[in-house]
Amino acid sequence: MSFEKTLQEKLGNHNPSEIQELILDTVFKFEKFTEDHKAALEKYTSLIHLSMNGIGLTSLQNFPLLKELQIVSNFFFNKKFKF
């Protein structure tokens, strides 16, 4: 199942372009953003706050371009994280 469909399933039916806050804390587990993650998250064009605590990221490679984004919350528990 694609990341976009999983987002819709876990977060309920919603229009991504209308969402300003997205809390993904512990909802997903992945070490890096894939092209699928990037494409799905870039649909959140009004996103101001993205929280990804406990996801397990080790890299920001393929981080989506979110022009309105002002706040990114992520506690990097993984010691492998590379900036």
N, C-alpha and C positions, 0 to 999 in steps of 0.2 A: 504494500500500500504506500502511496506517495506521502511525503511529509505534509503536503497541503491538505490532503484528505484526512490524514490523522489529526491535524490541527482542527479541522472542522468537526470531526467526530468527538474529540476530547473537549473542545471549547464550546460546542454547540453551534447551531447554524448562525452565521453572522456575515456581515459584509466587511471584508478586511480593510477597505478604504475608509471606513468610518471609525475604526478602532484607534483610540489614542493611547491606551495602556494595555500592554500584553504581559501577563505574568506566566512565565513558563517554568517557574521554580519546581524542580523535581518531577515535572510532568513528562519530560523527555530526558534521555541519557545519550549524549554523543560527545566525542572528543573534538571534532572539528566540523565546520560548516561544509556541507556538500553543495554542489550546484543546485540540487533539489531544495535544500534548506534555504539557500540564498534566493532562489526564484520565488518560493512561497512567501518568505518574509518581506520581500520587496513589494508585495501587493499591499502591505500595510502602510500606505502612503501618508497617512495622518498620524502615524505612531510617534508619540512624544517620549514615552517611558517603556523600556524593554527590560524585564527582569528575567535573569537566567540562572539564579542561584541553584547550586547543586546539580547542574547538568553534566559537569565533568569536562568542560572545554580545556583543551591543551593548546589551542591556536585560534587566532582570529582570521586566519586565511579564509577567503570566501565570505567574510562578514558582509551582510547585505548593505547596499547603499540606501539609507533611510534619511532623506533630506530634513525632515522635521524632528528627528530624534534628538532629545536633549539630555535624557537620563538613561544610562545603562547600568543596571545593577547585576553584579556577578561576583560572588565570592569564589575565588579560584582555589579550590581545595586540592586540585591536582598539581603536584610539584613539577610535573612535566611541562607546565604551561610556558609557552614562548610568546613574547611580545613582538 
